[in-house]
């Protein structure tokens, strides 16, 4: 469409009489558009002097599998385990093999769900960011201990 318009202008200039047609060369310029998004997260800290006590947990028998979409957080509280926080605020402890210390996972880990969307003991593994891989031996449900 632009070429057709340019051709029409050139034809008008050439038909416009005996004058000499001058066509200026177009110069191309480039520019970069940058966009930045800043997300600010307010700190939620307890007032000074008020300390929260750590919660003690009692382990119970867990299910064989956990739906991957229900996992919303994780923490390291045991030597050979990773605690998973589920979307309904229940906690599940993924027990790892003896040769897999949980300290390898302190900087984060990856869990890949199978085609069924679940993470299962004796089937699936977790990977540390450094590349270590450990099989999940079993899941244990965690209940807070009342004081």
N, CA, C and O of each residue as an XYZ file, in Angstrom:
588
protein
N       0.827     -1.176      0.000
C       0.000      0.000      0.000
C       0.879      1.250      0.000
O       0.578      2.227     -0.685
N       1.954      1.213      0.762
C       2.871      2.351      0.789
C       3.589      2.476     -0.543
O       3.795      3.579     -1.048
N       3.968      1.335     -1.109
C       4.641      1.367     -2.412
C       3.730      1.928     -3.494
O       4.182      2.661     -4.373
N       2.459      1.588     -3.431
C       1.514      2.113     -4.423
C       1.389      3.625     -4.290
O       1.311      4.327     -5.297
N       1.369      4.133     -3.065
C       1.290      5.578     -2.846
C       2.540      6.289     -3.328
O       2.456      7.368     -3.915
N       3.697      5.694     -3.085
C       4.954      6.292     -3.533
C       5.024      6.305     -5.057
O       5.493      7.276     -5.651
N       4.563      5.241     -5.680
C       4.562      5.193     -7.146
C       3.643      6.263     -7.718
O       3.971      6.890     -8.725
N       2.498      6.475     -7.087
C       1.564      7.502     -7.558
C       2.179      8.887     -7.426
O       2.002      9.716     -8.319
N       2.892      9.165     -6.349
C       3.546     10.465     -6.189
C       4.620     10.680     -7.243
O       4.747     11.778     -7.786
N       5.387      9.651     -7.533
C       6.422      9.780     -8.561
C       5.806     10.048     -9.934
O       6.358     10.811    -10.726
N       4.678      9.428    -10.210
C       4.008      9.664    -11.489
C       3.496     11.093    -11.569
O       3.573     11.709    -12.632
N       2.971     11.640    -10.466
C       2.489     13.022    -10.463
C       3.632     13.995    -10.675
O       3.488     14.981    -11.398
N       4.773     13.721    -10.046
C       5.924     14.605    -10.205
C       6.410     14.578    -11.642
O       6.767     15.619    -12.194
N       6.430     13.405    -12.255
C       6.927     13.319    -13.633
C       5.935     13.934    -14.630
O       6.363     14.415    -15.678
N       4.635     13.935    -14.344
C       3.651     14.533    -15.232
C       3.489     16.032    -14.980
O       2.822     16.719    -15.753
N       4.081     16.532    -13.927
C       3.832     17.895    -13.507
C       4.437     18.959    -14.391
O       4.368     20.121    -13.992
N       4.980     18.717    -15.465
C       5.496     19.744    -16.345
C       6.957     19.497    -16.646
O       7.499     18.424    -16.381
N       7.571     20.508    -17.199
C       8.939     20.362    -17.644
C       9.952     20.527    -16.545
O      11.151     20.390    -16.789
N       9.501     20.822    -15.323
C      10.453     21.017    -14.232
C      11.149     19.726    -13.852
O      10.679     18.624    -14.138
N      12.252     19.895    -13.217
C      13.041     18.742    -12.796
C      12.497     18.211    -11.479
O      12.273     18.988    -10.551
N      12.285     16.934    -11.381
C      11.742     16.322    -10.161
C      12.885     15.968     -9.225
O      13.839     15.289     -9.601
N      12.763     16.443     -8.011
C      13.772     16.107     -7.003
C      13.114     15.257     -5.922
O      12.084     15.623     -5.355
N      13.705     14.172     -5.668
C      13.202     13.283     -4.628
C      14.287     13.170     -3.564
O      15.409     12.752     -3.850
N      13.941     13.549     -2.330
C      14.913     13.456     -1.238
C      14.957     12.025     -0.731
O      13.932     11.348     -0.650
N      16.125     11.586     -0.400
C      16.275     10.245      0.167
C      15.832     10.265      1.618
O      16.172     11.172      2.378
N      15.091      9.276      1.976
C      14.633      9.160      3.366
C      15.749      8.554      4.213
O      16.405      7.594      3.808
N      15.945      9.120      5.367
C      16.939      8.582      6.290
C      16.222      7.729      7.321
O      15.171      8.097      7.847
N      16.807      6.611      7.584
C      16.178      5.743      8.585
C      16.860      5.948      9.931
O      18.079      6.101     10.014
N      16.062      5.947     10.959
C      16.567      6.089     12.319
C      15.982      4.966     13.158
O      14.881      4.478     12.900
N      16.727      4.580     14.143
C      16.211      3.544     15.044
C      16.145      4.105     16.453
O      16.916      4.991     16.824
N      15.230      3.585     17.216
C      15.094      3.997     18.602
C      14.667      2.795     19.417
O      14.110      1.830     18.894
N      14.935      2.870     20.685
C      14.626      1.774     21.599
C      13.626      2.249     22.632
O      13.781      3.325     23.209
N      12.602      1.446     22.863
C      11.612      1.748     23.885
C      11.881      0.823     25.060
O      11.873     -0.399     24.911
N      12.116      1.399     26.215
C      12.349      0.603     27.413
C      11.207      0.821     28.385
O      10.675      1.923     28.517
N      10.848     -0.245     29.052
C       9.778     -0.162     30.038
C      10.233     -0.898     31.281
O      10.840     -1.965     31.192
N       9.946     -0.340     32.421
C      10.359     -0.943     33.677
C       9.150     -1.041     34.590
O       8.368     -0.099     34.717
N       9.011     -2.197     35.221
C       7.946     -2.404     36.188
C       8.597     -2.636     37.540
O       9.463     -3.500     37.676
N       8.190     -1.880     38.521
C       8.721     -2.025     39.872
C       7.593     -2.508     40.770
O       6.535     -1.884     40.854
N       7.832     -3.606     41.425
C       6.863     -4.157     42.361
C       7.411     -3.933     43.759
O       8.498     -4.412     44.084
N       6.686     -3.226     44.572
C       7.114     -2.962     45.944
C       6.294     -3.820     46.891
O       5.064     -3.839     46.832
N       6.990     -4.526     47.760
C       6.337     -5.388     48.735
C       6.604     -4.811     50.115
O       7.757     -4.740     50.541
N       5.558     -4.397     50.819
C       5.770     -3.811     52.145
C       6.252     -4.866     53.135
O       5.861     -6.032     53.062
N       7.093     -4.445     54.043
C       7.578     -5.349     55.079
C       6.497     -5.556     56.123
O       5.827     -4.613     56.544
N       6.343     -6.778     56.521
C       5.412     -7.089     57.600
C       6.233     -7.680     58.732
O       6.497     -8.881     58.773
N       6.621     -6.830     59.627
C       7.445     -7.298     60.736
C       6.674     -7.143     62.041
O       5.777     -6.309     62.164
N       7.045     -7.960     62.997
C       6.419     -7.853     64.307
C       7.068     -6.698     65.056
O       8.252     -6.427     64.856
N       6.327     -6.019     65.907
C       6.915     -4.931     66.687
C       8.060     -5.450     67.551
O       8.068     -6.610     67.965
N       9.016     -4.583     67.813
C      10.168     -4.990     68.627
C       9.716     -5.408     70.017
O       8.824     -4.805     70.614
N      10.343     -6.436     70.501
C      10.006     -6.919     71.830
C       9.000     -8.052     71.819
O       8.875     -8.776     72.807
N       8.275     -8.221     70.712
C       7.312     -9.311     70.621
C       7.916    -10.380     69.717
O       8.039    -10.190     68.507
N       8.280    -11.473     70.302
C       8.871    -12.567     69.529
C       7.834    -13.670     69.350
O       7.062    -13.970     70.261
N       7.829    -14.253     68.188
C       6.920    -15.366     67.950
C       7.652    -16.667     68.239
O       8.817    -16.838     67.881
N       6.960    -17.562     68.881
C       7.551    -18.856     69.198
C       7.478    -19.765     67.977
O       6.503    -19.737     67.227
N       8.508    -20.562     67.790
C       8.413    -21.530     66.699
C       7.358    -22.588     67.018
O       7.181    -22.975     68.172
N       6.682    -23.035     66.009
C       5.623    -24.024     66.176
C       6.243    -25.416     66.174
O       7.075    -25.734     65.324
N       5.835    -26.231     67.119
C       6.262    -27.631     67.140
C       5.263    -28.446     66.328
O       4.059    -28.200     66.387
N       5.760    -29.401     65.580
C       4.914    -30.194     64.702
C       4.989    -31.665     65.085
O       6.047    -32.169     65.460
N       3.868    -32.335     64.987
C       3.792    -33.776     65.210
C       3.479    -34.417     63.864
O       2.569    -33.983     63.158
N       4.235    -35.448     63.513
C       4.040    -36.124     62.233
C       2.952    -37.182     62.332
O       2.819    -37.866     63.347
N       2.192    -37.301     61.282
C       1.181    -38.343     61.163
C       1.315    -39.019     59.811
O       2.092    -38.578     58.964
N       0.576    -40.065     59.614
C       0.642    -40.792     58.360
C       0.101    -39.917     57.230
O      -0.976    -39.333     57.341
N       0.859    -39.840     56.156
C       0.462    -39.013     55.023
C       0.022    -39.838     53.840
O       0.120    -41.065     53.846
N      -0.460    -39.159     52.836
C      -0.877    -39.828     51.611
C       0.345    -40.150     50.759
O       1.443    -39.657     51.018
N       0.147    -40.962     49.762
C       1.248    -41.338     48.878
C       1.571    -40.215     47.890
O       2.720    -40.070     47.474
N       0.567    -39.423     47.514
C       0.755    -38.383     46.501
C       0.175    -37.049     46.969
O      -0.727    -37.003     47.805
N       0.716    -35.969     46.411
C       0.242    -34.611     46.675
C       0.015    -33.946     45.320
O       0.852    -34.058     44.424
N      -1.110    -33.256     45.171
C      -1.377    -32.527     43.925
C      -0.410    -31.350     43.826
O      -0.338    -30.529     44.740
N       0.324    -31.265     42.737
C       1.352    -30.232     42.575
C       0.762    -28.829     42.618
O       1.404    -27.913     43.130
N      -0.435    -28.641     42.097
C      -1.038    -27.298     42.064
C      -1.389    -26.786     43.456
O      -1.608    -25.587     43.628
N      -1.447    -27.669     44.456
C      -1.785    -27.269     45.824
C      -0.575    -26.753     46.602
O      -0.753    -26.155     47.663
N       0.639    -26.962     46.117
C       1.843    -26.531     46.831
C       2.030    -25.031     46.641
O       2.131    -24.540     45.516
N       2.075    -24.300     47.777
C       2.239    -22.849     47.709
C       3.509    -22.367     48.408
O       3.867    -21.195     48.289
N       4.190    -23.244     49.129
C       5.403    -22.840     49.817
C       6.170    -24.042     50.318
O       5.689    -25.174     50.265
N       7.384    -23.779     50.809
C       8.221    -24.864     51.322
C       9.191    -24.312     52.351
O       9.483    -23.117     52.376
N       9.681    -25.198     53.191
C      10.661    -24.824     54.201
C      11.490    -26.030     54.596
O      11.107    -27.173     54.348
N      12.632    -25.760     55.215
C      13.527    -26.825     55.662
C      13.570    -26.821     57.179
O      14.132    -25.906     57.781
N      12.985    -27.827     57.800
C      12.975    -27.904     59.260
C      13.614    -29.180     59.782
O      13.921    -29.269     60.971
N      13.818    -30.148     58.941
C      14.395    -31.415     59.364
C      15.673    -31.711     58.600
O      15.944    -31.082     57.577
N      16.469    -32.672     59.092
C      17.744    -32.961     58.440
C      17.606    -33.642     57.076
O      18.420    -33.389     56.188
N      16.619    -34.482     56.891
C      16.435    -35.205     55.629
C      15.025    -35.027     55.089
O      14.422    -35.974     54.584
N      14.503    -33.819     55.195
C      13.130    -33.603     54.756
C      12.927    -32.171     54.283
O      13.687    -31.262     54.618
N      11.877    -32.006     53.496
C      11.443    -30.692     53.026
C       9.968    -30.573     53.381
O       9.169    -31.434     53.013
N       9.601    -29.509     54.095
C       8.209    -29.303     54.490
C       7.495    -28.488     53.416
O       7.977    -27.434     53.001
N       6.354    -28.981     52.975
C       5.561    -28.319     51.944
C       4.315    -27.714     52.570
O       3.642    -28.363     53.371
N       4.006    -26.476     52.208
C       2.787    -25.807     52.657
C       1.801    -25.881     51.499
O       2.116    -25.490     50.375
N       0.609    -26.384     51.784
C      -0.410    -26.545     50.751
C      -1.389    -25.381     50.775
O      -1.414    -24.609     51.734
N      -2.183    -25.252     49.741
C      -3.083    -24.107     49.584
C      -4.128    -23.996     50.684
O      -4.644    -22.903     50.915
N      -4.457    -25.074     51.363
C      -5.422    -25.009     52.464
C      -4.725    -24.903     53.827
O      -5.325    -25.213     54.856
N      -3.473    -24.469     53.834
C      -2.640    -24.264     55.026
C      -2.264    -25.551     55.752
O      -1.771    -25.490     56.879
N      -2.478    -26.692     55.152
C      -1.956    -27.917     55.748
C      -0.487    -28.042     55.372
O      -0.037    -27.490     54.368
N       0.240    -28.766     56.184
C       1.667    -28.964     55.939
C       1.950    -30.439     55.764
O       1.407    -31.290     56.469
N       2.809    -30.716     54.813
C       3.196    -32.083     54.502
C       4.719    -32.133     54.471
O       5.361    -31.264     53.882
N       5.284    -33.134     55.095
C       6.737    -33.298     55.111
C       7.122    -34.352     54.077
O       6.667    -35.494     54.142
N       7.958    -33.961     53.130
C       8.486    -34.894     52.133
C       9.780    -35.466     52.701
O      10.777    -34.756     52.828
N       9.757    -36.739     53.038
C      10.929    -37.405     53.603
C      11.837    -37.844     52.456
O      11.397    -38.509     51.518
N      13.112    -37.460     52.550
C      14.077    -37.777     51.504
C      14.919    -38.973     51.921
O      14.909    -39.373     53.086
N      15.636    -39.534     50.980
C      16.521    -40.654     51.282
C      17.646    -40.236     52.215
O      17.924    -39.046     52.364
N      18.293    -41.207     52.841
C      19.367    -40.920     53.802
C      20.556    -40.236     53.158
O      21.278    -39.493     53.825
N      20.766    -40.467     51.905
C      21.911    -39.869     51.215
C      21.593    -38.479     50.665
O      22.378    -37.920     49.899
N      20.471    -37.932     51.041
C      20.047    -36.627     50.527
C      19.811    -35.662     51.680
O      18.677    -35.532     52.141
N      20.839    -34.987     52.157
C      20.607    -34.015     53.228
C      19.804    -32.821     52.719
O      20.033    -32.332     51.613
N      18.879    -32.367     53.525
C      18.008    -31.254     53.136
C      18.779    -29.950     52.972
O      18.294    -29.030     52.313
N      19.971    -29.853     53.557
C      20.753    -28.624     53.420
C      21.085    -28.316     51.966
O      21.335    -27.161     51.623
N      21.090    -29.324     51.114
C      21.329    -29.088     49.691
C      20.213    -28.269     49.057
O      20.401    -27.697     47.984
N      19.051    -28.206     49.708
C      17.883    -27.550     49.126
C      17.580    -26.194     49.771
O      16.505    -25.636     49.551
N      18.514    -25.657     50.565
C      18.221    -24.418     51.289
C      18.029    -23.227     50.368
O      17.368    -22.265     50.758
N      18.573    -23.253     49.177
C      18.423    -22.129     48.250
C      17.304    -22.347     47.242
O      17.162    -21.571     46.297
N      16.525    -23.374     47.429
C      15.409    -23.626     46.527
C      15.558    -24.957     45.829
O      16.628    -25.567     45.823
N      14.465    -25.390     45.244
C      14.480    -26.667     44.552
C      13.391    -26.687     43.498
O      12.518    -25.820     43.458
N      13.465    -27.689     42.653
C      12.508    -27.863     41.570
C      11.779    -29.189     41.755
O      12.386    -30.201     42.105
N      10.501    -29.169     41.521
C       9.695    -30.382     41.563
C       8.920    -30.432     40.256
O       8.236    -29.474     39.897
N       9.026    -31.530     39.556
C       8.281    -31.698     38.307
C       7.179    -32.721     38.522
O       7.442    -33.880     38.845
N       5.964    -32.286     38.340
C       4.833    -33.207     38.473
C       4.747    -34.084     37.233
O       5.130    -33.672     36.138
N       4.248    -35.276     37.414
C       4.058    -36.190     36.286
C       2.827    -35.765     35.496
O       2.195    -34.755     35.807
N       2.499    -36.533     34.486
C       1.358    -36.197     33.631
C       0.049    -36.147     34.403
O      -0.886    -35.459     33.992
N      -0.028    -36.869     35.520
C      -1.259    -36.866     36.314
C      -1.372    -35.640     37.216
O      -2.381    -35.478     37.902
N      -0.337    -34.758     37.230
C      -0.383    -33.531     38.020
C      -0.094    -33.734     39.492
O      -0.332    -32.838     40.302
N       0.421    -34.909     39.851
C       0.697    -35.204     41.254
C       2.175    -35.493     41.454
O       2.880    -35.901     40.531
N       2.621    -35.273     42.677
C       3.970    -35.633     43.093
C       3.811    -36.790     44.062
O       3.130    -36.660     45.080
N       4.429    -37.913     43.757
C       4.209    -39.132     44.543
C       5.509    -39.647     45.149
O       6.580    -39.533     44.554
N       5.389    -40.216     46.348
C       6.514    -40.864     47.011
C       6.868    -42.138     46.254
O       6.010    -42.771     45.640
N       8.137    -42.501     46.309
C       8.671    -43.687     45.623
C       8.506    -43.625     44.112
O       8.605    -44.649     43.435
N       8.254    -42.426     43.575
C       8.141    -42.269     42.130
C       8.851    -41.012     41.659
O       9.634    -41.056     40.710
N       8.582    -39.887     42.318
C       9.082    -38.600     41.849
C      10.297    -38.148     42.651
O      10.568    -38.647     43.744
N      11.016    -37.193     42.080
C      12.221    -36.658     42.711
C      12.120    -35.144     42.806
O      11.317    -34.511     42.120
N      12.948    -34.582     43.668
C      13.126    -33.128     43.713
C      14.578    -32.856     43.365
O      15.459    -33.672     43.633
N      14.818    -31.690     42.760
C      16.170    -31.317     42.341
C      16.547    -30.012     43.007
O      15.752    -29.074     43.076
N      17.770    -29.970     43.494
C      18.263    -28.718     44.064
C      18.705    -27.818     42.920
O      18.854    -28.270     41.784
N      18.913    -26.555     43.223
C      19.353    -25.613     42.200
C      20.754    -25.933     41.717
O      21.142    -25.543     40.616
N      21.531    -26.658     42.558
C      22.888    -27.027     42.162
C      22.917    -28.281     41.297
O      23.965    -28.629     40.753
N      21.778    -28.969     41.162
C      21.712    -30.140     40.307
C      21.555    -31.459     41.036
O      21.340    -32.489     40.397
N      21.657    -31.457     42.365
C      21.475    -32.699     43.120
C      20.031    -33.167     42.982
O      19.111    -32.354     42.900
N      19.844    -34.474     42.956
C      18.504    -35.038     42.775
C      18.250    -36.079     43.855
O      19.093    -36.935     44.119
N      17.073    -35.995     44.479
C      16.717    -36.926     45.548
C      15.305    -37.449     45.338
O      14.403    -36.709     44.946
N      15.131    -38.733     45.605
C      13.808    -39.338     45.514
C      13.054    -39.089     46.812
O      13.637    -39.099     47.896
N      11.760    -38.869     46.688
C      10.904    -38.694     47.860
C      10.513    -40.080     48.345
O       9.874    -40.840     47.617
N      10.901    -40.416     49.592
C      10.589    -41.735     50.159
C       9.137    -41.832     50.608
O       8.464    -42.827     50.338
N       8.658    -40.799     51.292
C       7.278    -40.810     51.782
C       6.853    -39.399     52.153
O       7.687    -38.510     52.322
N       5.550    -39.207     52.277
C       4.982    -37.956     52.763
C       4.406    -38.202     54.148
O       3.795    -39.240     54.407
N       4.609    -37.228     55.041
C       4.044    -37.282     56.389
C       3.235    -36.007     56.590
O       3.709    -34.917     56.270
N       2.021    -36.133     57.115
C       1.175    -34.971     57.407
C       1.656    -34.364     58.720
O       2.016    -35.097     59.642
N       1.667    -33.039     58.819
C       2.133    -32.355     60.026
C       0.956    -31.706     60.745
O       0.126    -31.035     60.131
N       0.901    -31.919     62.055
C      -0.127    -31.324     62.909
C       0.576    -30.456     63.946
O       1.551    -30.905     64.548
N       0.109    -29.213     64.177
C       0.732    -28.391     65.217
C       0.461    -28.981     66.598
O      -0.635    -29.464     66.882
N       1.477    -28.931     67.442
C       1.348    -29.440     68.808
C       0.824    -28.312     69.684
O       1.419    -27.235     69.729
N      -0.285    -28.547     70.382
C      -0.858    -27.538     71.284
C      -0.024    -27.472     72.552
O       0.406    -28.496     73.084
N       0.196    -26.260     73.024
C       0.998    -26.089     74.247
C       0.132    -25.969     75.461
O       0.642    -25.820     76.571
